[in-house]
Amino acid sequence: MSDSFVIPPSAEDGETAVVARVAYLFGVMAESVVAASGGFSGAAVYCVQTADNQRYALKQVQDPSPRSLQRLRWQHELINSAVMLRSVPLPQPLSAATGDIRLHSSHLAFDSLSSTLWTAEPWLPGYPADASAISDRHLTNASHALNEIYTAFSDTVLRTGGNERYRIEFNRSNALKTRIEILRSLLNGELEELLKTMEADPDTTFRHLARTICAALSRHIRRLYEQCCELAAREFRLQPVLKDVWSAHVLFTGSDVTGIIDLNASDTDSICCDLSRLQRSWFGSNIGRIQNWVEVFSSIRPLDKPERQLLSALDGCTVLLSPLNWLRRRRDDLEATENQRLHPLGRMLKTVKEPETPGKLLSTPAPGYPITTASARDSLCSSMIIDRLKRLSGVAEAYESVVF
C-alpha cells in the first residue's frame, strides 16, 4: 500500500463508509462511491472513483463458504495468469493489505466492522456495443479477444495442471446436460404449471408475454429436447470458458475490445456455451448476423462439426430457455410478495425505513453495470423483468433452428 494512505476512512456506519473503508484495504482512497448492479444475482457491486479519476469495482462476496471461496481463488489465479501470459482485457484482481490467510489469497479483504468479505478490480474502460452499431470490425476484434482469452486459459491449465474448476479434457458438456434436465422438467408438466401461475399475474402486459413465451416453448420443446439428447453422450473439447457472457459484458472503445467483465460463472465447458449466449444477446432473431458472426469467429478459432452441432443445440436453448428464467423470477417475486402480505413479520418489515442513497452519483454512468440505488432495485425489478421479456419473447416467437 502507498505511504500516502496513512489515515483510513471513517469507521462510521453506512453503505458509503463501508465501501470507502474496504477500498482503503485495497490501497484505494475513495473520492466517490456509487452503487452499481449487474442484474438480479443479489451481488453488491460498487464503483469507486479516486481523486485522480481512477475507477475500481468493489464486489461483496455473497457466499463465504469454504468451497465458494476456493472457487473464487481459482478464478483469481486464472485471470492473473491469463493477463500475464497474453495481456488479455480482463479485470485483474487487486491485492489487499490483509488477504485471506486461510485460502492463501491476497485478493480477498475482510471488513471486520461490517463482517463482510470483498474483492476489488479495475473498472475497465469502454461500453457495450449497441446491436445496430456492431460492424464486421467489432466482430473480428471480439473474436480475436475471445480467442486470446481461451488460449491464455488453456496455457494456464497446461502450466499449472488445472484444478477442480478449470480443466482441459474431452468430455460431455455439463451445460448441455443441465439444459436437457430443464427441458425434461418442462415436458413433464412444469410448463403447464408455470403458465397457469402466470395467468394469475396482475399485469396484463406480463400475462401476454408469458403466453407468447410458453406458446413458443410448446411448439419447439420436443424437437429441441431430442436434438440435445442426440448429443448428450458425445464428448467435446472442454476448457475454461466464460460460461455466462452476454453483450453487456463485452466493452468496446470504438471497435476495439477494451474489457470483458464478470467472470464469476466461468467454468470448464465448450466454448460454444459462450458463443450461443453472446450471439443472441447481440443479434436477437437476426439469423444472418448470427451466422456471419460464427463464420468470423471460426475463421480465427475453427469449430469442428460436433462443436457446430452443439452450438446449434445450445443456441436453441438460449432462445427458448432464457425467457423461462425470467418467468421463474417473476413467479418467485409474486410468491414472495404474497407471503409478505400474509405473514405478520412481512407486513411489519414493509414499514422499515430504507437506507439513504449511498454516495454521490458519478456524472457519467459507469460501463457494464446499470447504475441503481439500493432502494430503487425493488421498485425497478418488475419493469426490468417485463422490458427484458419483451425482447426475449420476440426472439422466442421468431425462433427457427439454425444450422452452423
C-alpha positions as CSV (number, residue, x, y, z in Angstrom):
1,M,0.0,0.0,0.0
2,S,1.3,3.5,-0.8
3,D,2.7,5.6,2.1
4,S,0.1,8.3,1.3
5,F,-2.6,6.1,2.7
6,V,-1.9,6.8,6.4
7,I,-5.4,7.8,7.7
8,P,-8.1,5.2,7.0
9,P,-11.6,6.3,6.1
10,S,-14.1,6.8,8.9
11,A,-15.5,3.7,10.7
12,E,-19.0,5.3,10.8
13,D,-21.9,3.2,9.8
14,G,-23.5,3.4,6.3
15,E,-23.0,1.9,2.9
16,T,-20.7,4.6,1.6
17,A,-18.5,4.4,4.7
18,V,-18.2,0.6,4.5
19,V,-17.2,0.7,0.8
20,A,-14.7,3.5,1.4
21,R,-13.2,1.6,4.2
22,V,-12.9,-1.6,2.1
23,A,-11.4,0.4,-0.8
24,Y,-8.7,1.6,1.6
25,L,-7.8,-2.1,2.4
26,F,-7.0,-2.4,-1.4
27,G,-4.9,0.8,-1.4
28,V,-7.7,2.9,-3.0
29,M,-8.8,6.2,-1.5
30,A,-12.4,6.7,-2.4
31,E,-13.4,10.2,-3.6
32,S,-16.9,9.0,-4.6
33,V,-18.9,5.8,-4.3
34,V,-21.9,4.7,-6.3
35,A,-23.9,1.5,-6.1
36,A,-23.9,-0.5,-9.3
37,S,-26.0,-3.6,-10.2
38,G,-25.1,-6.1,-12.8
39,G,-28.5,-7.8,-12.7
40,F,-30.6,-9.8,-10.2
41,S,-27.9,-12.0,-8.6
42,G,-28.1,-10.0,-5.4
43,A,-24.3,-9.3,-5.5
44,A,-23.3,-6.0,-4.1
45,V,-21.1,-4.1,-6.6
46,Y,-19.8,-0.5,-6.2
47,C,-17.9,1.8,-8.5
48,V,-15.3,3.7,-6.5
49,Q,-13.6,6.8,-8.1
50,T,-10.4,8.3,-6.7
51,A,-9.4,12.0,-6.8
52,D,-7.3,11.3,-9.9
53,N,-10.3,9.8,-11.7
54,Q,-9.3,6.2,-11.5
55,R,-12.2,3.8,-11.2
56,Y,-12.4,0.5,-9.4
57,A,-15.1,-2.1,-8.9
58,L,-15.6,-3.4,-5.4
59,K,-17.7,-6.6,-5.0
60,Q,-19.0,-8.1,-1.8
61,V,-18.6,-11.9,-1.7
62,Q,-22.1,-13.3,-1.5
63,D,-21.2,-16.8,-0.4
64,P,-18.3,-17.0,2.1
65,S,-18.4,-20.8,2.3
66,P,-15.0,-22.6,2.1
67,R,-15.9,-24.2,-1.3
68,S,-17.1,-20.9,-2.8
69,L,-14.0,-19.1,-1.6
70,Q,-11.8,-21.8,-3.0
71,R,-13.5,-21.4,-6.4
72,L,-13.0,-17.6,-6.2
73,R,-9.3,-18.1,-5.5
74,W,-9.0,-20.4,-8.6
75,Q,-10.8,-17.7,-10.6
76,H,-8.4,-15.0,-9.5
77,E,-5.4,-17.3,-10.3
78,L,-6.8,-17.9,-13.8
79,I,-7.3,-14.2,-14.5
80,N,-3.9,-13.2,-13.2
81,S,-2.2,-15.9,-15.3
82,A,-4.2,-15.0,-18.4
83,V,-3.3,-11.3,-18.2
84,M,0.3,-12.2,-17.5
85,L,0.6,-14.6,-20.5
86,R,-1.5,-12.8,-23.1
87,S,-2.3,-9.3,-21.8
88,V,-6.0,-10.1,-22.3
89,P,-8.6,-7.4,-21.5
90,L,-9.8,-9.0,-18.2
91,P,-10.2,-7.2,-14.8
92,Q,-7.1,-8.3,-12.9
93,P,-8.0,-8.6,-9.1
94,L,-6.3,-6.1,-6.8
95,S,-4.2,-7.2,-3.8
96,A,-5.4,-6.3,-0.4
97,A,-3.2,-5.2,2.5
98,T,-4.5,-8.1,4.6
99,G,-5.6,-11.0,2.4
100,D,-7.5,-14.1,3.4
101,I,-4.7,-16.2,5.1
102,R,-6.9,-19.3,5.3
103,L,-7.0,-19.5,1.5
104,H,-3.6,-18.0,0.9
105,S,-5.3,-15.3,-1.2
106,S,-4.1,-11.7,-1.3
107,H,-7.2,-10.7,-3.3
108,L,-9.8,-11.0,-0.6
109,A,-10.3,-8.4,2.1
110,F,-12.3,-8.8,5.3
111,D,-14.0,-5.7,6.8
112,S,-14.3,-6.6,10.5
113,L,-16.8,-3.8,11.3
114,S,-19.4,-5.0,8.8
115,S,-18.2,-8.6,8.9
116,T,-18.2,-8.7,5.1
117,L,-15.7,-10.1,2.6
118,W,-14.7,-8.2,-0.6
119,T,-12.8,-8.3,-3.8
120,A,-11.6,-5.4,-6.0
121,E,-10.6,-4.9,-9.6
122,P,-10.1,-2.0,-12.1
123,W,-13.2,-0.7,-13.7
124,L,-12.3,-1.5,-17.3
125,P,-12.8,1.2,-20.0
126,G,-15.4,1.0,-22.8
127,Y,-19.1,0.4,-23.2
128,P,-21.3,-2.4,-24.5
129,A,-22.0,-2.1,-28.2
130,D,-25.5,-1.5,-29.5
131,A,-26.5,-4.3,-31.8
132,S,-27.3,-1.9,-34.6
133,A,-23.8,-0.4,-34.4
134,I,-21.8,-3.7,-34.4
135,S,-19.7,-3.9,-37.6
136,D,-17.7,-6.7,-39.0
137,R,-14.7,-5.0,-37.4
138,H,-16.3,-5.3,-34.0
139,L,-16.9,-9.0,-34.6
140,T,-13.4,-9.6,-35.8
141,N,-11.9,-7.8,-32.8
142,A,-14.3,-9.6,-30.4
143,S,-13.3,-13.0,-32.0
144,H,-9.6,-12.2,-31.5
145,A,-10.2,-11.1,-27.9
146,L,-12.1,-14.3,-27.1
147,N,-9.5,-16.5,-28.8
148,E,-6.7,-14.8,-26.9
149,I,-8.6,-15.4,-23.6
150,Y,-9.3,-19.1,-24.5
151,T,-5.7,-19.6,-25.4
152,A,-4.5,-17.9,-22.2
153,F,-6.8,-20.0,-20.2
154,S,-5.6,-23.2,-21.9
155,D,-2.0,-22.3,-21.4
156,T,-2.6,-21.6,-17.7
157,V,-4.1,-25.1,-17.2
158,L,-1.3,-26.7,-19.1
159,R,1.3,-24.9,-17.0
160,T,-0.4,-25.5,-13.6
161,G,-2.1,-28.8,-14.1
162,G,-5.6,-27.3,-13.6
163,N,-7.9,-27.9,-10.7
164,E,-11.4,-29.0,-9.9
165,R,-13.0,-25.9,-11.5
166,Y,-10.7,-25.4,-14.6
167,R,-9.5,-28.3,-16.7
168,I,-8.8,-29.3,-20.3
169,E,-10.4,-32.6,-21.4
170,F,-12.6,-34.3,-23.9
171,N,-15.8,-35.0,-22.1
172,R,-19.6,-34.4,-22.1
173,S,-20.8,-30.9,-21.9
174,N,-22.2,-30.1,-18.5
175,A,-24.1,-27.1,-20.0
176,L,-25.9,-29.5,-22.4
177,K,-26.7,-31.9,-19.5
178,T,-28.2,-29.0,-17.5
179,R,-30.4,-27.9,-20.4
180,I,-31.6,-31.4,-21.0
181,E,-32.8,-31.6,-17.4
182,I,-34.6,-28.3,-17.7
183,L,-36.3,-29.4,-21.0
184,R,-37.3,-32.7,-19.4
185,S,-38.9,-30.9,-16.5
186,L,-40.8,-28.7,-18.8
187,L,-42.1,-31.7,-20.8
188,N,-43.1,-33.4,-17.6
189,G,-45.6,-30.7,-16.6
190,E,-43.6,-27.7,-15.4
191,L,-44.5,-25.7,-18.5
192,E,-48.3,-26.1,-17.9
193,E,-47.9,-25.3,-14.2
194,L,-45.9,-22.2,-14.9
195,L,-48.3,-20.9,-17.5
196,K,-51.2,-21.5,-15.1
197,T,-49.4,-19.5,-12.4
198,M,-48.6,-16.7,-14.8
199,E,-52.2,-16.4,-15.8
200,A,-52.9,-15.1,-12.3
201,D,-50.3,-12.2,-12.7
202,P,-52.0,-8.8,-12.1
203,D,-50.1,-7.2,-15.0
204,T,-51.8,-7.7,-18.4
205,T,-48.6,-7.0,-20.3
206,F,-46.8,-9.7,-18.4
207,R,-49.6,-12.2,-18.9
208,H,-49.4,-11.6,-22.7
209,L,-45.7,-12.0,-22.7
210,A,-45.9,-15.2,-20.7
211,R,-48.4,-16.7,-23.1
212,T,-46.2,-15.8,-26.1
213,I,-43.1,-17.4,-24.5
214,C,-45.0,-20.6,-23.4
215,A,-46.5,-20.9,-26.8
216,A,-43.0,-20.8,-28.4
217,L,-41.8,-23.4,-25.9
218,S,-44.7,-25.6,-26.7
219,R,-44.0,-25.5,-30.4
220,H,-40.3,-26.3,-30.2
221,I,-39.6,-28.0,-26.9
222,R,-40.0,-31.6,-28.1
223,R,-37.7,-31.2,-31.1
224,L,-35.1,-29.2,-29.1
225,Y,-35.1,-31.9,-26.4
226,E,-34.5,-34.6,-29.0
227,Q,-31.7,-32.5,-30.6
228,C,-30.0,-32.1,-27.3
229,C,-30.4,-35.8,-26.3
230,E,-28.7,-36.8,-29.6
231,L,-25.6,-35.0,-28.4
232,A,-25.8,-36.0,-24.7
233,A,-23.3,-38.9,-24.9
234,R,-20.9,-37.2,-27.2
235,E,-17.6,-35.9,-25.9
236,F,-16.4,-32.4,-26.8
237,R,-13.3,-30.3,-26.3
238,L,-13.7,-28.7,-22.9
239,Q,-11.6,-26.0,-21.4
240,P,-12.1,-22.9,-19.1
241,V,-14.7,-20.7,-20.6
242,L,-16.6,-17.5,-19.5
243,K,-19.8,-19.6,-19.4
244,D,-22.2,-16.7,-18.9
245,V,-21.1,-13.9,-21.2
246,W,-23.6,-11.6,-22.9
247,S,-23.5,-8.2,-24.7
248,A,-23.2,-6.1,-21.5
249,H,-20.0,-7.9,-20.5
250,V,-18.1,-7.1,-23.7
251,L,-16.9,-3.5,-23.6
252,F,-15.7,-1.6,-26.7
253,T,-13.8,1.6,-27.2
254,G,-14.5,2.3,-30.8
255,S,-14.4,-1.1,-32.4
256,D,-11.7,-2.3,-30.1
257,V,-12.5,-4.7,-27.2
258,T,-11.1,-3.0,-24.1
259,G,-12.8,-5.1,-21.4
260,I,-14.6,-8.4,-20.8
261,I,-16.1,-8.4,-17.3
262,D,-17.8,-10.6,-14.7
263,L,-16.1,-14.0,-14.8
264,N,-18.0,-15.3,-11.7
265,A,-19.7,-18.0,-13.8
266,S,-16.5,-19.1,-15.6
267,D,-16.1,-22.9,-15.6
268,T,-15.0,-25.8,-17.7
269,D,-17.1,-26.5,-20.8
270,S,-17.2,-26.0,-24.5
271,I,-16.6,-22.5,-26.0
272,C,-20.0,-23.0,-27.7
273,C,-21.5,-22.0,-24.3
274,D,-20.1,-18.5,-24.8
275,L,-20.9,-18.2,-28.5
276,S,-24.5,-19.2,-28.1
277,R,-25.2,-16.7,-25.3
278,L,-23.3,-13.8,-26.9
279,Q,-24.6,-14.1,-30.4
280,R,-28.3,-14.0,-29.3
281,S,-27.7,-11.1,-26.9
282,W,-26.2,-9.1,-29.7
283,F,-28.4,-10.0,-32.7
284,G,-31.6,-11.5,-31.3
285,S,-33.5,-13.1,-34.2
286,N,-31.3,-11.8,-37.0
287,I,-30.1,-15.2,-38.2
288,G,-27.9,-13.6,-41.0
289,R,-25.9,-11.6,-38.5
290,I,-25.6,-14.6,-36.2
291,Q,-24.3,-16.9,-39.0
292,N,-21.9,-14.1,-40.1
293,W,-20.5,-13.9,-36.5
294,V,-20.0,-17.6,-36.3
295,E,-18.1,-17.7,-39.5
296,V,-15.9,-14.7,-38.5
297,F,-15.1,-16.4,-35.2
298,S,-14.4,-19.8,-36.8
299,S,-12.0,-18.2,-39.2
300,I,-9.9,-17.3,-36.2
301,R,-10.7,-20.3,-34.0
302,P,-12.0,-23.1,-36.1
303,L,-15.1,-25.1,-34.9
304,D,-15.3,-28.7,-35.9
305,K,-18.6,-30.4,-36.9
306,P,-19.5,-31.7,-33.4
307,E,-19.0,-28.2,-32.0
308,R,-21.2,-26.7,-34.7
309,Q,-23.9,-29.2,-33.8
310,L,-23.5,-28.4,-30.1
311,L,-23.7,-24.7,-30.9
312,S,-27.0,-25.2,-32.8
313,A,-28.5,-27.1,-29.8
314,L,-27.3,-24.5,-27.2
315,D,-28.5,-21.7,-29.4
316,G,-32.0,-23.1,-29.3
317,C,-31.8,-23.4,-25.6
318,T,-30.6,-19.8,-25.2
319,V,-33.6,-18.6,-27.2
320,L,-36.2,-20.7,-25.6
321,L,-35.0,-21.2,-22.0
322,S,-33.6,-17.7,-21.3
323,P,-37.2,-16.2,-21.1
324,L,-38.0,-19.1,-18.8
325,N,-35.6,-17.9,-16.2
326,W,-37.3,-14.5,-16.1
327,L,-40.8,-16.1,-15.9
328,R,-39.5,-18.0,-12.8
329,R,-38.1,-14.8,-11.3
330,R,-41.5,-13.2,-11.8
331,R,-43.3,-16.1,-10.2
332,D,-40.9,-16.2,-7.3
333,D,-41.4,-12.4,-6.8
334,L,-45.1,-12.8,-6.8
335,E,-45.0,-15.6,-4.3
336,A,-42.6,-13.6,-2.0
337,T,-44.9,-10.6,-2.2
338,E,-47.9,-12.7,-1.3
339,N,-46.1,-14.4,1.6
340,Q,-45.0,-11.0,2.9
341,R,-48.6,-9.7,2.7
342,L,-49.9,-12.7,4.6
343,H,-47.2,-13.0,7.2
344,P,-47.3,-10.6,10.2
345,L,-43.5,-10.2,10.2
346,G,-43.5,-9.4,6.5
347,R,-46.1,-6.7,7.0
348,M,-44.0,-5.2,9.8
349,L,-40.9,-5.2,7.6
350,K,-42.6,-3.2,4.9
351,T,-42.7,-0.2,7.4
352,V,-38.9,-0.2,8.0
353,K,-37.3,2.9,6.6
354,E,-35.0,2.4,3.6
355,P,-31.3,3.3,4.0
356,E,-30.2,6.6,2.5
357,T,-28.9,6.7,-1.1
358,P,-25.2,5.7,-1.0
359,G,-22.6,8.1,-2.1
360,K,-22.7,10.8,-4.7
361,L,-23.6,9.7,-8.2
362,L,-20.8,9.8,-10.8
363,S,-21.6,12.3,-13.6
364,T,-21.3,9.6,-16.2
365,P,-22.8,6.1,-15.6
366,A,-20.0,3.5,-15.4
367,P,-20.0,1.0,-18.2
368,G,-21.1,-2.6,-17.7
369,Y,-23.3,-2.2,-14.7
370,P,-26.5,-0.1,-14.9
371,I,-26.4,2.4,-12.0
372,T,-29.1,2.0,-9.4
373,T,-29.6,2.8,-5.7
374,A,-30.3,0.1,-3.1
375,S,-33.8,1.4,-2.6
376,A,-34.6,1.6,-6.3
377,R,-33.8,-2.0,-7.1
378,D,-37.1,-3.5,-5.8
379,S,-39.2,-0.8,-7.5
380,L,-37.4,-1.3,-10.8
381,C,-37.5,-5.1,-10.7
382,S,-40.9,-5.6,-12.2
383,S,-40.5,-3.2,-15.1
384,M,-37.0,-4.5,-15.8
385,I,-38.3,-8.1,-16.0
386,I,-41.0,-7.0,-18.3
387,D,-38.7,-5.0,-20.5
388,R,-36.3,-7.9,-20.8
389,L,-39.2,-10.3,-21.6
390,K,-40.4,-8.1,-24.4
391,R,-37.2,-8.6,-26.2
392,L,-36.8,-12.3,-25.4
393,S,-40.4,-13.1,-26.3
394,G,-40.0,-11.6,-29.7
395,V,-36.8,-13.7,-30.3
396,A,-38.5,-16.8,-29.0
397,E,-41.6,-16.3,-31.1
398,A,-39.4,-16.0,-34.3
399,Y,-37.2,-18.9,-33.4
400,E,-36.1,-21.3,-36.1
401,S,-33.4,-23.9,-35.6
402,V,-30.1,-22.7,-37.0
403,V,-27.5,-24.9,-38.7
404,F,-23.9,-23.7,-38.4
